Amino acid sequence: MIYALFAVLPACLLMIWLYTRDRLHPEPKRRVLSLYVRGAAIVFPAGLIERIMLDSNTWTWLTELNVPVVLVTGFFVAGMVEEFLKASIVERGALRRGWVHTPIDAIVYAGATALGFATVENILYCTHGGVATVVLRAVTAVPAHLMFGIWMGSYFARVNEDPSARWKAYIVPALAHGTYDTFALSTNWLADLILFGYLLFLLEGSLRRVDRAIRPSRRRPQRVS
């Protein structure tokens, strides 16, 4: 039970941080919560799809070409399945409902979806992995999910001006996730070092995107919800 509580804490703190970025015109909490819950709900379907993909012979041709298993798992299984499911939730649950008015809105909704997913996934890992897993994932996997969501939201925010941004909102987070998993699944110090540098790269890019997204929202009229 203690592990489960500590597993939830990082996502909650990050959600508070993201939600409070838009201080003047924050999104309705019930809407943000609905995306968070939907993100949490897709963990088990995503896991089932990934298991089916791993157990099938779908990717045999890649391994026969000497493509490392970690690349196949990271990019074509975990990255693609999880980020595509998250993106579909954001598109259908927020964009098509007209909830997105400024770039920060899209980032908040995408981040909430990502953190909902990260919460349940973290509980599953931490209740079996112990203290070390709790601490490690609190500073790596959970923030990484949020950063994938921030990048996703930044692309969804540009859909009206740039139609190609829609597919980028699916592909770019999937590639970012696949890159993360490739190094995280590797078992050597060099991969760990590269992963650390990669997380810093994602962090800098995410903060820049949030900062740029906040600026238009400051000029938005107050919305009654």
C-alpha positions, 0 to 999 in steps of 0.5 A: 500500500505504501509503495502504491501511494509513493507510486502515485505521488510523482504523477500527482505533483507533475500534474499540479505543476502542469495545470498551474502553468496557465495561471490566468485561464486554467482549464476546467478541472473536470475536463482535465480529470476526464483526460487523466482517467482515460489515460489511466484506463488504457494501460491494460488495453495497451498491455494486452496489445503489446503482449499480443504483438510480442507473442506473435511473429509480426516482427520476425522479419526485423529480428532476422535482419539483425535489428536488436530486440530492444529497438523492436520493443521500444519503437514498434511495440511500446512506443507506437502502441502507447503513444498512439492510444494516448494521442487518439484520446487527446484528439477525440476527447479534447480537440474534437470537442472544441476544448482546445483554445490555446496551445497550453490547453492542448499541452495540459490535456495531453499531459493529463492523459500521459500522466494518467497512463503513467500513474497506473503503469507506475503502480504496477511496476512499483508494487513489484519492484520495491523502493529502488523502482519507486525512486528510479521511476519517479525521476525517469519514467513518470517525467518522461511520460509527461514530456512525451505528452507535452510534445504531443500537445504542442503539435495538436495545438498547431493542427488548425494552422498546420494539418500535418501537425496531426500526424506529428502528434502521433509520430513524434511522441512515439519516436521519443518514447521508442528512443527512451525505451531503447536506452532504458532496456539496455543493460550497460553504463553507456546506455544509462549515460546516454539516457540521462543526456536524452532526458535532459534534452527532453526536459529542455525541449518540454520547458521551452514548449510550455513557455511558448504555449503560455504566451498566447493564453495570456492574451485570451479573454476569460472563459466562463466554464 
